[in-house]
Amino acid sequence: MEKIQILTVGRDPVLLQKLSRFINENAGWESTATIDDETAIELFHLRSFDIVILLKDVAAESVKKLTSLFSHQKPELIVFDNIGDSTQILEDTINKALQNSKPAVNIVDDAFKDSNKE
């Protein structure tokens, strides 16, 4: 099973390290983190991310720029902003978003499939 790729952008290297370590503890997730916008954009072009997390210490202009750029290039991307240092809230937010992004299952029930048999 492929891991969910998560890009985290924040300004505090200690907080980024803490959250990256937490994300990587989940067997199904893989974290990449950076402290600046240019590196985030570069990483986004080099790899395929499923989720982008913009921490609350990222300035509003940067949030707007990164969200717009990333969402334009990958419309199905999940982007969170204003995320703090609570690992439990982060985990709940990621899990809820992943649940909501799963495609609906279509089950076709053909009531007439056996009607041709005689």
N, CA and C of each residue as an Amber inpcrd file, in Angstrom:
protein
   354
   0.8390000  -1.1860000   0.0000000   0.0000000   0.0000000   0.0000000
   0.8820000   1.2470000   0.0000000   0.5710000   2.1730000  -0.8750000
   1.3310000   3.4130000  -0.9330000   0.9870000   4.3040000   0.2390000
   1.9930000   4.9930000   0.7320000   1.7820000   5.9090000   1.8490000
   1.1790000   7.2180000   1.3520000   0.3740000   7.8350000   2.2130000
  -0.1610000   9.1650000   1.9500000   0.9970000  10.1440000   2.0870000
   1.2520000  10.9200000   1.0440000   2.3580000  11.8790000   1.0430000
   1.8620000  13.2250000   1.5650000   2.5330000  13.7280000   2.6080000
   2.1090000  14.9570000   3.2730000   3.2510000  15.9670000   3.2460000
   2.9840000  17.1540000   2.7070000   3.9390000  18.2570000   2.7120000
   3.5170000  19.2360000   3.7950000   4.4170000  19.5120000   4.7260000
   4.1340000  20.4490000   5.8080000   5.0110000  21.6810000   5.6350000
   4.3810000  22.8640000   5.7020000   5.1010000  24.1250000   5.5650000
   4.8670000  24.9340000   6.8320000   5.9560000  25.3710000   7.4440000
   5.8840000  26.1870000   8.6500000   7.1610000  26.9800000   8.7960000
   7.2040000  27.8580000   9.7560000   8.3820000  28.7100000   9.9380000
   9.2580000  28.2740000  11.1090000   8.7240000  27.4660000  11.9920000
   9.4580000  27.0210000  13.1820000  10.0380000  25.6270000  12.9360000
  11.3680000  25.5250000  12.7870000  11.9830000  24.2240000  12.4970000
  11.7330000  23.1710000  13.5800000  11.6510000  23.5990000  14.8300000
  11.4150000  22.6520000  15.9280000  10.0100000  22.0660000  15.8230000
   9.0300000  22.9130000  15.5690000   7.6490000  22.4430000  15.4120000
   7.5230000  21.5480000  14.1780000   8.1570000  21.9290000  13.0900000
   8.1250000  21.1000000  11.8780000   8.7060000  19.7170000  12.1450000
   9.8040000  19.6800000  12.8760000  10.4340000  18.3980000  13.1970000
   9.5070000  17.5430000  14.0560000   8.8560000  18.1800000  15.0400000
   7.9260000  17.4590000  15.9230000   6.7660000  16.8730000  15.1150000
   6.1600000  17.6920000  14.2710000   5.0070000  17.2280000  13.4940000
   5.4140000  16.1930000  12.4450000   6.5770000  16.3660000  11.8380000
   7.0560000  15.3800000  10.8590000   7.3000000  14.0350000  11.5210000
   7.8920000  14.0630000  12.6950000   8.1320000  12.8220000  13.4310000
   6.7960000  12.1480000  13.7490000   5.8260000  12.9440000  14.1870000
   4.5000000  12.4120000  14.5030000   3.8500000  11.8010000  13.2580000
   3.8890000  12.5140000  12.1420000   3.2880000  12.0210000  10.9000000
   3.9490000  10.7180000  10.4700000   5.2640000  10.6680000  10.5370000
   5.9950000   9.4740000  10.1010000   5.7860000   8.2720000  11.0190000
   5.3080000   8.4980000  12.2340000   4.9900000   7.3830000  13.1360000
   3.7830000   6.5960000  12.6480000   2.9410000   7.2210000  11.8410000
   1.7960000   6.5320000  11.2560000   2.3010000   5.7440000  10.0510000
   2.0870000   4.4500000  10.0670000   2.6190000   3.5700000   9.0150000
   2.1110000   3.9270000   7.6170000   0.9730000   4.5880000   7.5260000
   0.3950000   4.9060000   6.2220000   0.7040000   6.3000000   5.7190000
   1.4800000   7.0710000   6.4880000   1.7630000   8.4570000   6.1170000
   3.2590000   8.6790000   5.9710000   3.6210000   9.6130000   5.1070000
   5.0240000  10.0120000   4.9690000   5.1020000  11.5290000   4.8850000
   5.9640000  12.1140000   5.7160000   6.0610000  13.5610000   5.8290000
   7.2880000  14.1190000   5.1290000   7.0910000  15.2600000   4.4950000
   8.1710000  16.0980000   3.9900000   7.8670000  17.4920000   4.5180000
   8.8820000  18.1800000   5.0520000   8.6320000  19.4810000   5.6740000
   9.6470000  20.5110000   5.2050000   9.2140000  21.7650000   5.1920000
  10.1000000  22.8660000   4.8230000   9.6720000  24.1440000   5.5310000
  10.6410000  25.0730000   5.6500000  10.3420000  26.3330000   6.3320000
  10.1120000  27.4920000   5.3650000  10.3030000  27.2840000   4.0600000
  10.0990000  28.4170000   3.1510000   9.2410000  28.0360000   1.9420000
   8.6000000  29.0490000   1.3930000   7.6510000  28.8620000   0.2930000
   8.3160000  28.3300000  -0.9740000   9.4860000  28.8590000  -1.3060000
  10.1560000  28.4550000  -2.5420000  10.4860000  26.9660000  -2.5260000
  10.9770000  26.4880000  -1.3910000  11.2840000  25.0630000  -1.2740000
  10.0070000  24.2360000  -1.3390000   8.9340000  24.7390000  -0.7340000
   7.6470000  24.0360000  -0.7780000   7.1780000  23.8800000  -2.2220000
   7.3010000  24.9430000  -2.9980000   6.8840000  24.9010000  -4.4020000
   7.7610000  23.9250000  -5.1840000   9.0490000  23.9790000  -4.9280000
   9.9850000  23.0630000  -5.5900000   9.6500000  21.6070000  -5.2670000
   9.4450000  21.3270000  -3.9870000   9.1010000  19.9620000  -3.5640000
   7.7890000  19.5070000  -4.1920000   6.8250000  20.4230000  -4.2550000
   5.5170000  20.0960000  -4.8190000   5.6400000  19.6910000  -6.2860000
   6.5550000  20.3300000  -7.0050000   6.7540000  19.9890000  -8.4130000
   7.5340000  18.6950000  -8.5950000   8.3490000  18.3440000  -7.6160000
   9.1750000  17.1380000  -7.7180000   8.4530000  15.8690000  -7.2850000
   7.5120000  16.0080000  -6.3640000   6.8440000  14.8370000  -5.8010000
   5.3400000  14.9980000  -5.8880000   4.6540000  13.8990000  -5.6910000
   3.1930000  13.9190000  -5.7260000   2.6620000  13.8540000  -4.2960000
   2.1510000  14.9710000  -3.8130000   1.6210000  15.0420000  -2.4520000
   0.1060000  14.8950000  -2.4690000  -0.4050000  14.2420000  -1.4290000
  -1.8460000  14.0690000  -1.2600000  -2.4310000  15.1530000  -0.3630000
  -1.6070000  15.6180000   0.5790000  -2.0390000  16.6010000   1.5720000
  -0.9440000  17.6430000   1.7350000  -1.3570000  18.9150000   1.8620000
  -0.4310000  19.9860000   2.2240000  -0.9530000  20.6040000   3.5150000
  -0.0540000  20.7320000   4.4910000  -0.3950000  21.3380000   5.7760000
   0.3770000  22.6420000   5.8940000  -0.3470000  23.7440000   6.0560000
   0.2620000  25.0530000   6.2550000   0.0360000  25.4350000   7.7160000
   1.1150000  25.4920000   8.4700000   1.0040000  25.7610000   9.9010000
   0.5780000  27.2010000  10.1540000   0.0800000  27.4620000  11.3630000
  -0.4710000  28.7820000  11.6390000   0.5770000  29.8780000  11.7290000
   1.8650000  29.5300000  11.7270000   2.8930000  30.5710000  11.7140000
   3.2650000  31.0160000  10.2980000   2.5790000  30.4870000   9.2920000
   2.7840000  30.9110000   7.9020000   1.9010000  32.1340000   7.6580000
   2.4920000  33.1950000   7.1110000   1.7720000  34.4470000   6.8700000
   0.6010000  34.2340000   5.9100000  -0.4260000  35.0530000   6.0840000
  -1.6490000  34.9400000   5.2830000  -1.3690000  35.0330000   3.7850000
  -0.4410000  35.9250000   3.3820000  -0.1310000  36.0480000   1.9470000
   0.4680000  34.7600000   1.4060000   1.3260000  34.1280000   2.1980000
   1.9310000  32.8610000   1.7810000   0.8960000  31.7510000   1.7080000
  -0.0090000  31.7280000   2.6730000  -1.0770000  30.7230000   2.6680000
  -1.8990000  30.8610000   1.3970000  -2.2720000  32.0910000   1.0800000
  -3.0820000  32.3400000  -0.1150000  -2.3280000  31.9250000  -1.3780000
  -1.0580000  32.3120000  -1.4730000  -0.2490000  31.9980000  -2.6510000
  -0.0790000  30.4900000  -2.8130000   0.3220000  29.8110000  -1.7490000
   0.5760000  28.3730000  -1.8280000  -0.7050000  27.5860000  -2.0820000
  -1.7680000  27.9490000  -1.3920000  -3.0470000  27.2630000  -1.5810000
  -3.5290000  27.4070000  -3.0220000  -3.4520000  28.6060000  -3.5390000
  -3.8910000  28.8610000  -4.9110000  -3.0450000  28.0760000  -5.9140000
  -1.7510000  28.1420000  -5.7640000  -0.8450000  27.4550000  -6.6850000
  -1.0300000  25.9460000  -6.6400000  -1.0170000  25.3800000  -5.4450000
  -1.1120000  23.9270000  -5.3070000  -2.4720000  23.4050000  -5.7560000
  -3.5360000  24.0890000  -5.3690000  -4.8870000  23.6470000  -5.7350000
  -5.1270000  23.7620000  -7.2380000  -4.5270000  24.7640000  -7.8540000
  -4.6640000  24.9240000  -9.3080000  -3.9750000  23.7720000 -10.0360000
  -2.8090000  23.3790000  -9.5460000  -2.0470000  22.3240000 -10.2090000
  -2.5670000  20.9300000  -9.8970000  -3.2080000  20.7750000  -8.7480000
  -3.7450000  19.4640000  -8.3650000  -5.0670000  19.6920000  -7.6190000
  -6.1740000  19.7960000  -8.3520000  -7.4650000  20.1420000  -7.7460000
  -7.9220000  19.1960000  -6.6350000  -7.5450000  17.9190000  -6.6960000
  -7.9850000  16.9630000  -5.6760000  -7.1400000  17.0170000  -4.4060000
  -6.1460000  17.9000000  -4.3770000  -5.2560000  18.0380000  -3.2270000
  -6.0240000  18.4920000  -1.9880000  -5.6870000  17.9250000  -0.8480000
  -6.2550000  18.3490000   0.4320000  -5.2810000  19.3450000   1.0430000
  -5.7630000  20.5660000   1.3430000  -4.9130000  21.6020000   1.9320000
  -5.5270000  22.0450000   3.2520000  -4.7010000  22.0290000   4.3050000
  -5.1100000  22.5530000   5.6110000  -4.2640000  23.7770000   5.8980000
  -4.8820000  24.7960000   6.4740000  -4.0760000  25.9170000   6.9530000
  -4.4670000  26.2240000   8.3910000  -3.6700000  27.0570000   9.0060000
  -3.8810000  27.4670000  10.3930000  -3.8140000  26.2860000  11.3640000
  -2.9320000  25.3320000  11.0700000  -2.7480000  24.1700000  11.9380000
  -1.7050000  24.5100000  12.9950000  -2.0010000  24.1730000  14.2340000
  -1.0850000  24.4520000  15.3400000  -0.2150000  23.2700000  15.6810000
   0.1470000  23.1670000  16.9550000   1.0930000  22.1340000  17.3700000
   0.4400000  20.9150000  18.0120000  -0.8750000  20.8300000  17.9940000
  -1.5660000  19.6890000  18.6010000  -1.5520000  18.4940000  17.6490000
  -0.8560000  17.4460000  18.0560000  -0.7780000  16.2580000  17.2040000
  -2.1220000  15.5430000  17.1210000  -2.9030000  15.5870000  18.1920000
  -4.2040000  14.9170000  18.1730000  -5.1580000  15.6050000  17.2030000
  -5.1810000  16.9340000  17.2270000  -6.0330000  17.6740000  16.2920000
  -5.5660000  17.4280000  14.8620000  -4.2560000  17.4090000  14.6580000
  -3.7100000  17.1460000  13.3260000  -4.1240000  15.7650000  12.8340000
  -3.9820000  14.7710000  13.6770000  -4.3570000  13.4040000  13.2960000
  -5.8400000  13.3130000  12.9620000  -6.6810000  13.9040000  13.8090000
  -8.1260000  13.8840000  13.5600000  -8.4750000  14.5920000  12.2510000
  -7.8270000  15.7260000  12.0080000  -8.0830000  16.4970000  10.7900000
  -7.6940000  15.7070000   9.5460000  -6.5290000  15.0780000   9.5860000
  -6.0680000  14.2810000   8.4410000  -6.9970000  13.0980000   8.2030000
  -7.3130000  12.3650000   9.2640000  -8.1810000  11.1890000   9.1090000
  -9.5580000  11.5640000   8.5720000 -10.1220000  12.6500000   9.0800000
 -11.4440000  13.0860000   8.6190000 -11.3950000  13.4810000   7.1360000
 -10.3600000  14.2030000   6.7510000 -10.2310000  14.6210000   5.3480000
 -10.0370000  13.4240000   4.4280000  -9.2560000  12.4550000   4.8690000
  -9.0440000  11.2600000   4.0500000 -10.3370000  10.4690000   3.8970000
 -11.1280000  10.3870000   4.9600000 -12.4240000   9.7020000   4.8820000
 -13.3500000  10.4050000   3.8930000 -13.3710000  11.7380000   3.9670000
 -14.2580000  12.5140000   3.0960000 -13.8060000  12.5150000   1.6440000
 -12.5240000  12.2570000   1.4020000 -12.0290000  12.3060000   0.0270000
 -12.1140000  10.9690000  -0.6920000 -12.4950000   9.9250000   0.0350000
 -12.6230000   8.6140000  -0.6060000 -13.7980000   8.6440000  -1.5740000
 -13.6070000   8.0860000  -2.7610000 -14.7100000   8.0750000  -3.7220000
 -15.8520000   7.1870000  -3.2300000 -17.0370000   7.5930000  -3.5820000
 -18.2070000   6.8010000  -3.2170000 -18.1820000   5.4800000  -3.9760000
 -18.6420000   4.4550000  -3.3320000 -18.6840000   3.1380000  -3.9600000
 -20.0200000   2.9950000  -4.6730000 -19.9500000   2.6660000  -5.9400000
 -21.1660000   2.4430000  -6.7130000 -21.3940000   0.9490000  -6.8470000
 -22.5320000   0.5130000  -6.3990000 -22.9000000  -0.8900000  -6.5230000
 -24.0900000  -0.9520000  -7.4620000 -23.9310000  -1.7030000  -8.5280000
 -25.0080000  -1.8320000  -9.5000000 -25.7620000  -3.1120000  -9.1850000
 -27.0160000  -2.9480000  -8.9060000 -27.8730000  -4.0910000  -8.6310000
 -28.8350000  -4.2030000  -9.8030000 -28.6070000  -5.1960000 -10.6230000
 -29.4360000  -5.3790000 -11.7990000 -30.5370000  -6.3780000 -11.4690000
 -31.7050000  -5.8700000 -11.1970000 -32.8280000  -6.7230000 -10.8260000
 -33.2830000  -7.6110000 -11.9790000 -32.9180000  -7.2520000 -13.1930000
 -33.3770000  -8.0010000 -14.3590000 -32.3130000  -8.9160000 -14.9520000
 -31.1730000  -9.0730000 -14.2860000 -30.0800000  -9.8440000 -14.8760000
 -30.4480000 -11.3080000 -15.1030000 -31.3200000 -11.8780000 -14.2940000
 -31.7180000 -13.2780000 -14.4530000 -32.9970000 -13.4340000 -15.2710000
 -33.5740000 -12.3420000 -15.7350000 -34.8520000 -12.4240000 -16.4470000
 -34.7130000 -13.0230000 -17.8460000 -33.5210000 -13.0150000 -18.4080000
 -33.3130000 -13.5920000 -19.7410000 -33.1790000 -15.1030000 -19.6910000
 -32.9730000 -15.6540000 -18.5280000 -32.8270000 -17.1110000 -18.3890000
 -34.2050000 -17.7560000 -18.4280000 -34.2970000 -18.8210000 -19.1510000
 -35.5890000 -19.5150000 -19.2150000 -35.4170000 -20.9770000 -19.0070000
